[in-house]
Amino acid sequence: MRLNKLSGVLAAAAMVSATAACSSGGTGAPAGTSGSGADLKGQTAEVIGPWTSDEQKQFEKVLEAFESKTGAEVTYTPAGDELPTLLQTRLQGGAPPSVAMIAQPGLLAQLAGAGSLKPLSAEVEKAVAEHSASIWKELGSVDGKLYGVYFKTANKSAVWYSQKAFDMVGAKVPATWDEFITTGKAVVDTGQAAVSVAGADGWTLTDWFENVYLRSAGPENYDKLSKHEIPWTDPSVKKALEVLGQLFGDQRLIAGGAPGALQTEFPKSVINVFGDEPKAAMVFEADFVAGVITANTKAKVGEDAKFFPFPSIGGSKPAVVAGGDVAVALKDDAVTKALMEFLASPEAGTVWAELGGYLSPNKDIAPDAYPDDVTRELAGQLVDAGDNVRFDMSDLAPSAFGGTKGGGEWKDLQDFLATPADLDGALARLEENAAKSFGK
């Protein structure tokens, strides 16, 4: 899922913790965590990013901290959903920004291949290696050169549940897929569906698949499938769809059955669990679910609304599917280099962490910088998964396959949700569309 397509949802998530963050001072940060404290008075830089509204205000606090540290002046240009288009236009016009925040690894590779990006300095490379798992360096690199610093991320491996619904059946948090299905069936016996599935939004179904596949097939196969080095007819894909079919194939477990799920958009799937008239006990999606809960229901995150990590399958180790915004440099002047080094530091991430609505892969941001237990736990899982983190597969794929409404993987998984018994048909359609998009 393209994170910048959900700017409104993410902005809502930013509001969840903003009040709680006020007492923490906002810009407090550990001393001596960045080497970007050079005197840059009189120098200017521009950052283009996807963030608008509250998220824009939060990020501008990060830039203010950099300005205070260096004397430089930094302007922020919010681009919203149009960031890739705006960036390409600026590049064609010979007026690139200093730094851009992009959500698609494919765009990073495209820009690097075109020579538009500047390889990052040894200081930035050292900071990335020191403060985050090696997977994040790999994700920010092209042909062995580091071009990107992952600054803001999403934990897309959370299942949110109603504490009241769990209390009704005496359910404990399920650790395995089998326990998850068993818990769901216990909920169904009370007259409520187990899970609300946002089948109208194909990107949520890709997230379902990716989490099941990462845990059932493992990180190495995940990497191969994301590059189409193995076909979508591979036995590992069939096994993952069989597991997912245990949920999709039992109409009692899904709110409204498959027909109802296919008419349910993401925000509604959350309201179906935590609204005044709940229709299900659980909903799966990323950390930004918290913002939808707060903006649209009376439920309190951390009390009425809680989450657990996506369950283990076949004894799989903890793993996280993530999305994220990566900072890339389009200039190589002193202020741009210093800004990139700052963004790679715990100091920069701490500023936004304290303000709320933010997760980082930076393991050296102190847990207590995050303003509430839920955010701390989500961030902790992202860090603790280490090299078992994998980027959203649909974002790694060509957009014709992984990011097109009504087409490609989105449509194929919607068809699978509608008719999960047609397993071979689903595999054949996925492979046909993937091969076409990857040019094979």
C-alpha positions as CSV (number, residue, x, y, z in Angstrom):
1,M,0.0,0.0,0.0
2,R,1.3,3.4,-0.9
3,L,1.6,5.2,2.5
4,N,1.1,8.7,1.0
5,K,-2.3,7.5,-0.3
6,L,-3.4,7.5,3.3
7,S,-2.3,11.0,4.3
8,G,-5.6,11.7,5.9
9,V,-5.6,8.5,7.9
10,L,-2.0,9.1,9.0
11,A,-2.8,12.7,9.9
12,A,-5.6,11.4,12.2
13,A,-3.1,9.0,13.7
14,A,-0.8,11.9,14.5
15,M,-3.6,13.5,16.5
16,V,-4.0,10.5,18.7
17,S,-1.0,11.2,20.9
18,A,-0.5,15.0,20.3
19,T,-2.1,16.0,23.6
20,A,-0.1,13.4,25.6
21,A,3.1,14.7,24.0
22,C,2.7,18.3,25.1
23,S,4.1,17.7,28.5
24,S,7.2,16.0,27.1
25,G,8.6,19.2,25.6
26,G,8.5,18.1,21.9
27,T,12.0,19.0,20.9
28,G,14.0,17.4,23.7
29,A,16.7,15.0,22.4
30,P,19.8,13.3,23.7
31,A,22.9,15.4,23.5
32,G,25.7,14.4,21.2
33,T,23.7,12.1,19.0
34,S,24.4,13.7,15.7
35,G,27.5,15.1,14.1
36,S,25.4,17.6,12.0
37,G,26.0,20.5,14.4
38,A,28.2,22.5,12.0
39,D,27.7,26.2,11.7
40,L,25.5,26.6,8.6
41,K,24.2,30.0,9.2
42,G,22.9,31.7,6.1
43,Q,22.6,28.4,4.2
44,T,19.2,27.2,3.0
45,A,17.6,23.8,2.2
46,E,14.2,22.6,1.0
47,V,12.5,19.3,1.8
48,I,9.6,17.9,-0.2
49,G,7.5,15.4,1.6
50,P,4.0,13.7,1.6
51,W,2.9,15.1,4.9
52,T,0.2,17.7,5.3
53,S,-2.0,19.0,8.1
54,D,-0.9,17.8,11.6
55,E,1.9,15.6,10.2
56,Q,3.4,18.6,8.4
57,K,3.4,20.5,11.7
58,Q,5.1,17.6,13.4
59,F,7.8,17.2,10.8
60,E,8.4,21.0,10.8
61,K,9.3,20.6,14.5
62,V,12.1,18.2,13.4
63,L,13.4,20.8,10.9
64,E,13.2,23.5,13.6
65,A,15.5,21.4,15.8
66,F,18.0,21.1,12.9
67,E,17.8,24.8,12.3
68,S,18.5,25.5,16.0
69,K,21.4,23.1,15.9
70,T,23.1,24.5,12.8
71,G,21.8,28.0,12.0
72,A,20.6,26.8,8.6
73,E,17.1,27.7,7.2
74,V,15.0,24.8,5.9
75,T,11.6,25.1,4.1
76,Y,9.2,22.3,3.8
77,T,7.0,21.8,0.7
78,P,4.0,19.5,1.3
79,A,3.2,17.4,-1.8
80,G,0.6,14.9,-0.5
81,D,-0.3,12.2,-3.0
82,E,1.3,14.2,-5.9
83,L,4.9,13.9,-4.5
84,P,6.2,11.6,-7.3
85,T,4.8,13.8,-10.0
86,L,6.0,17.0,-8.3
87,L,9.4,15.6,-7.8
88,Q,9.7,14.5,-11.4
89,T,8.5,18.0,-12.6
90,R,11.1,19.7,-10.4
91,L,13.9,17.5,-11.7
92,Q,12.9,18.0,-15.3
93,G,12.9,21.8,-14.6
94,G,16.4,21.7,-13.1
95,A,15.1,22.8,-9.7
96,P,15.4,19.8,-7.4
97,P,14.8,20.1,-3.6
98,S,17.6,19.4,-1.3
99,V,15.9,16.3,0.2
100,A,12.7,14.4,-0.7
101,M,10.7,12.0,1.5
102,I,9.4,9.2,-0.7
103,A,7.3,6.1,0.1
104,Q,8.1,3.8,-2.8
105,P,11.4,1.8,-2.9
106,G,10.8,1.5,-6.6
107,L,10.9,5.3,-7.0
108,L,14.1,5.4,-5.0
109,A,15.7,2.9,-7.4
110,Q,14.4,4.7,-10.5
111,L,15.8,8.1,-9.3
112,A,19.1,6.5,-8.4
113,G,19.3,4.8,-11.8
114,A,18.7,8.1,-13.5
115,G,21.5,9.8,-11.6
116,S,19.1,12.1,-9.8
117,L,20.1,11.1,-6.2
118,K,23.4,11.7,-4.4
119,P,25.1,8.8,-2.7
120,L,25.1,9.4,1.1
121,S,28.2,10.2,3.0
122,A,30.3,7.8,5.1
123,E,28.9,9.6,8.2
124,V,25.3,8.9,7.2
125,E,26.2,5.3,6.3
126,K,27.8,4.8,9.7
127,A,24.7,6.3,11.5
128,V,22.3,4.0,9.6
129,A,24.4,1.0,10.4
130,E,24.7,1.9,14.0
131,H,21.1,2.9,14.7
132,S,19.0,0.4,12.7
133,A,18.9,-3.2,11.6
134,S,20.8,-4.0,8.4
135,I,17.6,-4.5,6.4
136,W,17.0,-0.8,6.5
137,K,20.4,-0.1,4.9
138,E,19.6,-2.7,2.2
139,L,16.2,-1.0,1.5
140,G,17.9,2.4,1.1
141,S,20.6,1.1,-1.2
142,V,20.9,0.6,-5.0
143,D,23.7,-1.4,-6.5
144,G,25.6,-1.4,-3.1
145,K,25.4,2.4,-2.7
146,L,23.3,4.0,0.1
147,Y,20.9,6.6,-1.1
148,G,18.1,6.7,1.5
149,V,17.5,7.0,5.2
150,Y,14.3,5.5,6.5
151,F,12.9,8.2,8.8
152,K,9.2,7.4,9.4
153,T,7.8,3.9,9.3
154,A,4.6,1.9,9.7
155,N,4.1,-1.4,11.6
156,K,1.7,-3.2,9.3
157,S,1.6,-6.4,11.4
158,A,-1.0,-5.6,14.0
159,V,-4.4,-7.2,14.8
160,W,-6.6,-4.8,16.7
161,Y,-9.3,-6.2,19.0
162,S,-12.1,-5.2,21.3
163,Q,-11.3,-6.0,24.9
164,K,-15.1,-6.3,25.6
165,A,-15.5,-8.9,22.9
166,F,-12.6,-10.9,24.2
167,D,-13.8,-10.6,27.8
168,M,-17.2,-12.1,26.7
169,V,-15.5,-15.3,25.6
170,G,-12.6,-15.3,28.1
171,A,-10.2,-15.1,25.2
172,K,-6.5,-14.6,25.6
173,V,-4.4,-12.9,23.0
174,P,-3.7,-15.5,20.3
175,A,0.0,-16.1,19.6
176,T,-0.5,-18.5,16.7
177,W,-2.7,-18.6,13.6
178,D,-4.5,-21.7,14.9
179,E,-5.3,-19.9,18.2
180,F,-6.4,-16.9,16.1
181,I,-9.0,-19.0,14.2
182,T,-10.1,-20.8,17.4
183,T,-10.6,-17.4,19.2
184,G,-12.6,-16.2,16.1
185,K,-14.9,-19.2,16.3
186,A,-15.5,-18.6,20.0
187,V,-16.5,-15.1,19.2
188,V,-18.9,-16.3,16.5
189,D,-20.7,-18.4,19.0
190,T,-21.7,-15.2,20.8
191,G,-23.5,-13.9,17.7
192,Q,-20.8,-11.5,16.5
193,A,-18.3,-11.9,13.6
194,A,-14.7,-12.5,14.4
195,V,-13.0,-10.1,11.9
196,S,-14.0,-7.1,9.9
197,V,-12.2,-7.2,6.6
198,A,-11.8,-4.1,4.4
199,G,-12.2,-6.0,1.1
200,A,-13.3,-2.9,-0.8
201,D,-9.8,-1.6,-0.5
202,G,-7.5,-4.1,-2.3
203,W,-4.4,-2.8,-0.5
204,T,-5.7,-4.2,2.8
205,L,-5.9,-7.7,1.2
206,T,-2.3,-7.4,0.0
207,D,-1.3,-6.6,3.6
208,W,-3.2,-9.7,4.8
209,F,-1.4,-11.9,2.2
210,E,2.0,-10.4,2.9
211,N,1.8,-11.1,6.6
212,V,0.6,-14.7,6.1
213,Y,3.3,-15.3,3.5
214,L,6.2,-13.8,5.5
215,R,5.3,-16.1,8.4
216,S,4.5,-19.2,6.4
217,A,7.2,-19.0,3.7
218,G,9.9,-17.1,5.5
219,P,11.9,-13.9,4.7
220,E,14.0,-15.5,1.9
221,N,11.0,-16.6,-0.1
222,Y,9.4,-13.2,0.6
223,D,12.4,-11.6,-1.1
224,K,12.2,-13.9,-4.1
225,L,8.5,-13.4,-4.6
226,S,8.7,-9.6,-4.2
227,K,11.2,-9.7,-7.2
228,H,9.2,-12.3,-9.1
229,E,12.2,-14.7,-8.9
230,I,9.7,-17.4,-8.0
231,P,6.2,-17.5,-9.7
232,W,2.9,-16.8,-7.9
233,T,2.1,-20.4,-8.7
234,D,4.9,-21.6,-6.4
235,P,3.9,-24.1,-3.6
236,S,4.8,-21.5,-1.0
237,V,2.1,-19.1,-2.4
238,K,-0.4,-21.9,-2.5
239,K,0.3,-22.7,1.1
240,A,-0.2,-19.1,2.2
241,L,-3.5,-18.8,0.4
242,E,-4.6,-22.0,2.0
243,V,-3.9,-20.5,5.4
244,L,-5.6,-17.3,4.5
245,G,-8.5,-19.3,3.1
246,Q,-9.1,-20.7,6.6
247,L,-10.4,-17.2,7.4
248,F,-11.8,-16.0,4.1
249,G,-13.4,-19.4,3.5
250,D,-15.5,-19.4,6.7
251,Q,-18.3,-16.9,6.1
252,R,-19.2,-16.8,9.7
253,L,-15.9,-15.4,10.7
254,I,-16.1,-12.3,8.5
255,A,-18.5,-9.4,9.2
256,G,-21.1,-9.5,6.4
257,G,-19.4,-12.6,4.9
258,A,-17.4,-12.1,1.7
259,P,-20.1,-10.0,0.0
260,G,-20.2,-7.6,3.0
261,A,-16.4,-7.5,3.2
262,L,-16.1,-6.6,-0.4
263,Q,-18.3,-3.5,0.2
264,T,-16.3,-2.5,3.3
265,E,-13.7,0.3,3.1
266,F,-10.8,0.6,5.5
267,P,-12.2,3.2,7.9
268,K,-15.6,1.3,8.1
269,S,-13.8,-1.9,8.9
270,V,-12.3,-0.2,12.0
271,I,-15.7,1.3,13.0
272,N,-17.3,-2.1,12.7
273,V,-15.2,-3.3,15.6
274,F,-15.0,-0.2,17.8
275,G,-18.1,1.8,17.0
276,D,-21.4,2.1,18.9
277,E,-22.8,-1.0,17.1
278,P,-19.9,-3.4,16.8
279,K,-20.2,-6.1,14.2
280,A,-16.9,-7.9,14.8
281,A,-14.2,-8.4,17.5
282,M,-11.1,-7.8,15.5
283,V,-9.6,-5.8,12.6
284,F,-6.2,-6.2,11.0
285,E,-4.1,-3.3,9.8
286,A,-1.2,-1.0,10.6
287,D,-0.5,1.3,13.5
288,F,-2.5,4.1,11.9
289,V,-5.7,2.2,13.0
290,A,-5.3,4.0,16.3
291,G,-6.0,7.3,14.6
292,V,-9.2,6.0,12.9
293,I,-10.4,4.6,16.3
294,T,-9.8,8.0,18.0
295,A,-11.3,10.1,15.2
296,N,-14.5,8.0,14.7
297,T,-15.4,6.1,17.8
298,K,-15.7,6.5,21.6
299,A,-13.3,3.6,22.2
300,K,-10.0,4.4,24.1
301,V,-6.9,3.1,22.5
302,G,-5.0,1.0,25.0
303,E,-8.1,0.3,27.1
304,D,-11.1,-0.6,25.0
305,A,-9.1,-1.0,21.8
306,K,-5.9,-3.1,22.0
307,F,-3.7,-5.0,19.5
308,F,-1.5,-8.0,19.3
309,P,1.3,-8.9,16.8
310,F,0.2,-10.8,13.7
311,P,0.2,-14.5,14.8
312,S,2.9,-17.0,14.2
313,I,2.4,-19.6,11.5
314,G,4.1,-23.0,11.8
315,G,6.4,-21.8,14.6
316,S,7.7,-18.8,12.7
317,K,9.8,-16.2,14.5
318,P,8.5,-12.7,15.1
319,A,8.4,-10.7,11.9
320,V,7.0,-7.4,10.7
321,V,5.7,-6.1,7.4
322,A,6.5,-2.4,7.2
323,G,6.0,0.6,5.1
324,G,7.9,3.8,5.4
325,D,9.1,7.2,4.1
326,V,12.7,7.3,3.1
327,A,14.8,10.5,2.9
328,V,16.9,10.9,-0.2
329,A,19.3,13.7,-1.2
330,L,19.1,15.5,-4.5
331,K,21.9,17.9,-3.8
332,D,25.4,17.4,-2.3
333,D,26.0,20.8,-0.7
334,A,27.1,21.1,3.0
335,V,23.6,21.8,4.4
336,T,22.0,18.8,2.6
337,K,24.7,16.5,3.9
338,A,24.3,17.8,7.4
339,L,20.5,17.5,7.2
340,M,20.7,13.9,6.0
341,E,23.1,13.1,8.8
342,F,20.7,14.7,11.3
343,L,17.7,12.7,9.9
344,A,19.7,9.5,10.4
345,S,20.2,10.3,14.1
346,P,18.1,9.3,17.1
347,E,18.0,13.0,17.9
348,A,15.8,13.8,14.9
349,G,13.4,10.9,15.4
350,T,13.0,11.7,19.1
351,V,11.5,15.1,18.2
352,W,8.7,13.5,16.3
353,A,8.3,10.5,18.6
354,E,7.5,12.8,21.5
355,L,4.9,14.5,19.5
356,G,3.0,11.3,18.6
357,G,1.8,9.6,15.5
358,Y,5.3,8.4,14.6
359,L,7.3,5.2,14.5
360,S,10.9,4.8,13.6
361,P,13.3,1.8,12.8
362,N,15.9,3.7,14.8
363,K,16.7,1.4,17.7
364,D,18.4,4.2,19.7
365,I,15.3,6.3,20.2
366,A,14.5,5.8,23.8
367,P,11.3,3.9,24.4
368,D,10.0,6.5,26.8
369,A,10.2,9.1,24.0
370,Y,7.0,7.5,22.6
371,P,4.1,9.1,24.5
372,D,1.9,6.0,25.2
373,D,2.2,2.3,25.8
374,V,0.6,1.3,22.5
375,T,3.0,3.3,20.4
376,R,5.9,2.1,22.5
377,E,4.9,-1.5,21.8
378,L,4.4,-1.0,18.1
379,A,7.8,0.7,17.8
380,G,9.4,-2.0,19.9
381,Q,8.1,-4.8,17.7
382,L,9.4,-3.0,14.6
383,V,12.9,-2.7,16.2
384,D,12.9,-6.2,17.8
385,A,12.0,-7.9,14.6
386,G,15.5,-6.8,13.3
387,D,16.3,-8.3,10.0
388,N,13.0,-10.2,9.9
389,V,11.3,-6.9,8.9
390,R,10.2,-6.9,5.2
391,F,8.9,-3.9,3.3
392,D,5.3,-4.0,2.0
393,M,5.6,-6.3,-1.0
394,S,2.9,-4.5,-3.1
395,D,5.0,-1.3,-2.8
396,L,8.1,-3.2,-4.1
397,A,6.2,-4.4,-7.2
398,P,5.4,-2.5,-10.3
399,S,2.4,-0.3,-9.6
400,A,0.4,-2.1,-12.4
401,F,0.5,-5.2,-10.2
402,G,0.9,-4.0,-6.6
403,G,-0.8,-0.6,-6.6
404,T,-3.7,-0.3,-9.0
405,K,-7.3,-0.1,-7.9
406,G,-9.4,-2.6,-9.6
407,G,-6.5,-4.4,-11.2
408,G,-3.4,-6.6,-10.6
409,E,-2.9,-8.1,-7.2
410,W,-5.6,-5.9,-5.6
411,K,-8.3,-7.3,-7.9
412,D,-6.9,-10.9,-7.8
413,L,-7.1,-11.0,-4.0
414,Q,-10.6,-9.5,-4.0
415,D,-11.6,-12.3,-6.3
416,F,-10.0,-14.8,-3.9
417,L,-11.9,-13.3,-1.0
418,A,-15.1,-13.8,-3.0
419,T,-14.3,-17.4,-4.0
420,P,-11.6,-18.8,-1.8
421,A,-12.3,-22.3,-2.9
422,D,-10.9,-21.4,-6.4
423,L,-7.3,-21.6,-5.2
424,D,-5.8,-22.7,-8.5
425,G,-7.7,-19.9,-10.3
426,A,-6.4,-17.3,-7.9
427,L,-2.8,-18.5,-8.3
428,A,-3.0,-18.5,-12.1
429,R,-4.5,-15.0,-12.2
430,L,-1.8,-13.7,-9.8
431,E,1.0,-15.2,-11.8
432,E,-0.4,-13.9,-15.1
433,N,-0.7,-10.4,-13.9
434,A,2.6,-10.4,-12.1
435,A,4.5,-11.8,-15.1
436,K,2.9,-9.1,-17.3
437,S,3.9,-6.3,-14.9
438,F,7.4,-7.5,-14.3
439,G,7.8,-8.0,-18.1
440,K,8.4,-11.7,-18.0
